[in-house]
Amino acid sequence: MQTLLVRALSGIVFLVIMAGGILFNQYTFGLLMSVLLVGGLREFYAITSGKRESMVKEFFGKRFVILSAVVVYWLSFVLMSPPMGALPDGSNLLKSLVQLFLMQRDSALPFSTLVPILIFVFFIIELYNKSENPFANIGWNALAIVYLLIPILLTNKIYFEYGGVFLLALFSIIWFYDSACYAFGSLFGKRKLFERISPKKTVEGSIGGLLTTLVAAYFINKIPGLDMLNEYQWIALAFMTTIVATFGDLAESLLKRSVGVKDSGNIMPGHGGFLDRFDAYLLAVPFVSLMLWIFVKIDAVILLIKYMG
C-alpha cells in the first residue's frame, strides 16, 4: 500500500510539472525538454558504462555528447520557434545580424545537417582515442543521439506546429494506455505478451488498454484546442501511438536486460528514471510525426478533389 501511495504521489507531481512546462510558454517547454534530454542521456551513459571503453580524455566521452546534444537542441528550438519581432535599435550591425539569424526558420536543418554532423564527429574523435573497439564507442554514442536527441527534436517540431495542448494530449494518450494496460492486466492478465523481455506484460492487458484508449481517442477532439484532427484521425493516431509505445517499453526493457539493471534511474519514486518514464514516448514520436505528415497530405488531396469537382 505504501509503495502504491508513493507511486501515485510522484505520478501526480510528474503530471503537474509536465503540464505546467508544456502549457505555460515556449521557454518553459524548452527547459522541460532540456531536462529530459540531459537526464535521459546521463542515465543512458550510467547504465551502459560497463559496455563502453573509456576515452583518452573524458570530455570527449559522455560530457561531450550531452553538451553537444543540448547545443543542437537549442539551435533546433530557435530554428523552429515563431519568428521574433524587430529588435530595438536595429541599425546596429551586431543587432541586425542577430535579428537576421532569428528571423530564419528551417525545421529540417537539425535532422538534415546538425544530427548527421554530430554523429560523424564521433568517427573523428575515435581516430585520436586509444580504443581496441572504436566502433563500439561510436555505436553507443550514435545510439544515444538516435534514441534520445532525435525524438526530442521531433517533439519540438510537433510543439511549434500543433501547439502545447496537442503535445500534452499525445503524452496523455500514452499515459492513459499504460495505466489501462496495468489495470486490465491486473484483473484479467493470463497470457504473457513478451515474457523473455518483460514478464509482467500480458496480452489481455495490452488488448484492454488498446480498446479503452481508442474509445477515449474518439472523443478527444471535443477538447478545446484539439479539433485540428477529426475523430477518425485521432483514433488512427492513438492506434499507431499505442502499438509503437508498447514496443518502446519493450525496447527499453531489452536495453536494461542487456546491461544488467532493473531501473534506468530513481528520479521518480515508484517509477524509476527518465528512460523508464519516457521509453514508450521516445519510440512513438517518430511514428506520430509520420502520421501527422500523412494526415496533411490526405487533407490536401481531399481539398484538391473538392476543387476539381
C-alpha positions in Angstrom: 0.0 0.0 0.0 2.8 2.4 0.9 4.6 1.7 -2.4 1.3 2.4 -4.3 0.8 5.6 -2.5 4.4 6.8 -3.2 3.9 5.8 -6.9 0.6 7.8 -7.1 2.0 10.9 -5.4 5.1 11.0 -7.6 2.9 10.5 -10.6 0.8 13.5 -9.7 3.8 15.7 -9.2 5.2 14.5 -12.5 1.9 15.3 -14.3 1.8 18.8 -12.8 5.4 19.5 -13.9 4.8 18.2 -17.4 1.6 20.1 -17.9 3.0 23.3 -16.5 6.1 23.1 -18.5 4.4 22.4 -21.8 1.5 24.8 -21.4 3.0 27.9 -19.7 5.1 29.2 -22.6 7.6 28.0 -25.1 10.6 28.7 -22.9 9.4 26.5 -20.0 8.7 23.9 -22.7 12.3 24.2 -23.9 13.6 24.0 -20.4 11.5 20.9 -19.7 12.7 19.1 -22.9 16.3 20.1 -22.0 16.0 18.5 -18.6 14.5 15.3 -20.2 17.4 15.3 -22.7 20.2 15.7 -20.2 18.6 13.4 -17.6 17.9 10.7 -20.2 21.5 10.9 -21.6 23.0 10.8 -18.2 21.0 7.7 -17.4 21.9 6.1 -20.7 25.6 6.6 -20.1 25.4 5.4 -16.5 23.7 2.1 -17.3 25.9 1.4 -20.3 29.2 2.3 -18.7 30.3 -1.3 -18.4 29.8 -1.8 -22.2 31.8 1.1 -23.4 35.5 1.8 -23.3 36.9 4.9 -21.6 38.0 7.8 -23.8 41.5 9.3 -23.9 40.0 12.5 -22.4 36.7 12.1 -20.5 35.5 15.4 -22.0 35.2 13.6 -25.4 33.0 10.9 -23.8 29.6 11.4 -22.3 30.1 15.1 -21.4 30.9 16.0 -24.9 27.8 14.1 -26.2 25.5 15.7 -23.6 26.8 19.2 -24.2 26.6 18.8 -28.0 23.1 17.4 -27.8 22.0 20.4 -25.7 23.5 22.8 -28.2 21.8 21.1 -31.1 18.5 21.1 -29.2 18.6 24.8 -28.6 19.6 25.6 -32.2 16.6 23.5 -33.2 14.4 25.4 -30.7 15.5 28.7 -32.3 15.1 27.4 -35.9 11.6 26.0 -35.2 10.1 28.7 -32.9 7.9 31.5 -34.4 9.9 34.5 -35.8 10.6 37.3 -33.3 9.7 40.9 -33.9 12.2 43.6 -34.8 14.8 44.3 -32.2 15.2 47.8 -30.8 17.9 49.9 -32.4 18.2 47.6 -35.4 20.6 50.0 -37.1 23.4 48.5 -35.0 25.3 45.9 -37.1 25.5 43.2 -34.5 21.9 43.5 -33.5 20.9 43.5 -37.2 22.9 40.3 -37.7 21.2 38.7 -34.7 17.8 39.8 -35.9 18.6 38.3 -39.4 19.5 35.0 -37.8 16.5 34.9 -35.6 14.2 35.6 -38.5 15.4 32.5 -40.3 13.3 29.3 -39.8 14.3 25.9 -41.1 12.8 23.0 -39.2 14.6 20.4 -41.4 18.1 21.7 -40.6 18.5 19.8 -37.3 17.7 16.5 -39.0 19.4 17.0 -42.3 22.6 18.6 -41.1 23.1 19.0 -37.3 22.4 15.5 -36.2 24.5 13.8 -39.0 27.4 16.2 -38.3 27.2 15.3 -34.6 27.2 11.6 -35.3 30.1 11.7 -37.7 32.2 13.8 -35.2 32.3 10.5 -33.2 34.3 9.0 -36.0 36.8 11.8 -35.8 37.1 11.5 -32.0 37.8 7.8 -32.3 40.8 8.5 -34.5 42.5 10.0 -31.5 41.2 7.5 -29.0 43.3 4.5 -28.0 40.5 2.1 -28.1 40.6 -1.5 -29.2 37.0 -1.4 -30.3 36.5 2.1 -31.6 33.3 1.3 -33.5 31.7 0.0 -30.2 32.2 3.5 -28.8 30.8 5.1 -32.0 27.8 2.8 -31.9 26.9 3.6 -28.3 27.3 7.4 -28.8 25.3 7.3 -32.0 22.6 5.2 -30.3 22.3 7.9 -27.6 21.7 10.5 -30.2 19.2 8.4 -32.2 17.4 7.2 -29.1 17.1 10.5 -27.2 18.0 13.6 -29.2 16.1 12.8 -32.4 12.7 12.1 -30.7 13.1 15.3 -28.6 13.9 17.3 -31.8 10.7 15.9 -33.3 8.9 16.9 -30.1 10.0 20.5 -30.8 8.5 20.2 -34.3 5.2 18.9 -33.1 5.0 21.6 -30.4 5.6 24.5 -32.7 3.4 23.2 -35.5 0.4 21.9 -33.4 0.7 23.6 -30.0 1.3 22.6 -26.4 -2.3 21.3 -25.9 -1.8 18.8 -28.7 1.5 17.7 -27.3 0.1 17.2 -23.9 -2.8 15.2 -25.4 -0.2 13.0 -27.1 1.6 12.3 -23.8 -1.8 11.7 -22.2 -2.7 9.0 -24.7 0.5 7.1 -23.9 0.0 7.5 -20.1 -3.7 6.5 -20.3 -2.8 3.5 -22.4 -0.1 2.5 -19.9 -2.5 2.8 -16.9 -5.3 1.0 -18.7 -2.9 -1.9 -19.6 -1.9 -2.1 -16.0 -5.5 -2.2 -14.8 -6.7 -4.8 -17.3 -3.5 -6.9 -16.9 -4.0 -6.9 -13.1 -7.6 -8.0 -13.4 -7.6 -10.4 -16.4 -4.0 -11.0 -17.4 -3.0 -14.6 -18.0 -1.1 -14.9 -21.3 2.3 -13.2 -21.4 2.9 -10.7 -24.1 6.7 -10.9 -24.3 7.9 -13.0 -21.3 11.5 -13.1 -22.4 11.8 -9.3 -22.2 9.0 -8.2 -19.8 7.4 -11.0 -17.8 4.7 -8.7 -16.3 3.1 -7.6 -19.5 0.1 -9.6 -20.7 -1.9 -10.0 -23.9 -5.2 -9.2 -22.1 -3.7 -6.1 -20.5 -2.5 -4.8 -23.9 -5.8 -5.5 -25.7 -7.9 -3.9 -22.9 -5.6 -0.9 -22.8 -5.7 -0.5 -26.6 -9.5 -0.7 -26.9 -10.0 1.7 -24.0 -7.6 4.2 -25.4 -9.2 4.1 -28.9 -12.6 4.8 -27.3 -11.1 7.8 -25.4 -9.4 9.0 -28.6 -12.7 9.2 -30.4 -13.9 11.9 -28.1 -10.6 13.8 -27.7 -11.2 16.3 -30.5 -14.1 17.7 -28.4 -11.5 19.2 -26.1 -10.8 22.9 -26.9 -7.6 23.3 -29.0 -7.6 19.7 -30.2 -10.0 19.9 -33.2 -7.2 20.1 -35.7 -7.8 16.4 -36.2 -11.2 14.7 -36.6 -12.4 11.8 -34.6 -11.1 9.1 -37.0 -7.7 10.8 -37.3 -7.4 10.8 -33.5 -8.3 7.1 -33.5 -5.7 6.3 -36.2 -3.1 8.4 -34.3 -4.0 6.7 -31.0 -3.8 3.2 -32.6 -0.4 3.9 -34.1 0.9 5.5 -30.9 -0.2 2.8 -28.5 1.1 0.0 -30.7 4.5 1.6 -31.1 4.5 2.7 -27.4 4.3 -1.0 -26.4 7.5 -1.7 -28.4 9.1 1.3 -26.9 8.6 -0.1 -23.5 9.9 -3.5 -24.5 12.9 -1.9 -26.3 13.9 -0.1 -23.1 13.4 -3.3 -21.1 15.7 -5.0 -23.6 18.3 -2.3 -23.1 18.2 -2.7 -19.3 18.4 -6.5 -19.5 21.4 -6.3 -21.9 23.3 -4.1 -19.4 22.0 -5.9 -16.3 20.0 -3.2 -14.5 16.4 -3.2 -13.1 15.7 0.6 -13.5 17.4 3.2 -15.5 17.4 5.6 -12.5 15.5 6.7 -9.5 14.4 10.3 -10.3 10.8 9.4 -9.8 10.0 7.2 -6.7 8.0 4.2 -7.8 8.5 4.9 -11.5 12.3 4.7 -12.0 14.3 7.1 -14.1 13.8 9.3 -17.2 14.2 6.4 -19.6 11.7 4.3 -17.6 9.1 7.1 -17.7 9.5 8.2 -21.4 10.6 4.9 -23.0 7.2 4.5 -24.8 7.1 8.1 -26.0 10.7 8.1 -27.4 9.9 5.3 -29.8 6.4 6.5 -30.6 7.1 10.2 -31.5 8.8 9.5 -34.9 5.7 7.4 -36.0 3.4 10.1 -34.7 5.3 12.6 -36.9 4.8 10.3 -39.9 1.1 10.0 -39.2 0.7 13.8 -38.9 2.5 14.2 -42.3 0.2 11.7 -43.9 -2.9 13.5 -42.5 -1.7 16.8 -44.0 -1.2 15.1 -47.4 -4.6 13.4 -47.3 -6.3 16.7 -46.4 -4.5 18.4 -49.3 -5.7 15.6 -51.7 -9.3 15.9 -50.4 -9.2 19.7 -51.0 -7.9 19.2 -54.5 -10.6 16.7 -55.3 -13.3 19.1 -54.0 -11.8 22.0 -56.0 -11.6 19.9 -59.2 -15.2 18.7 -58.7 
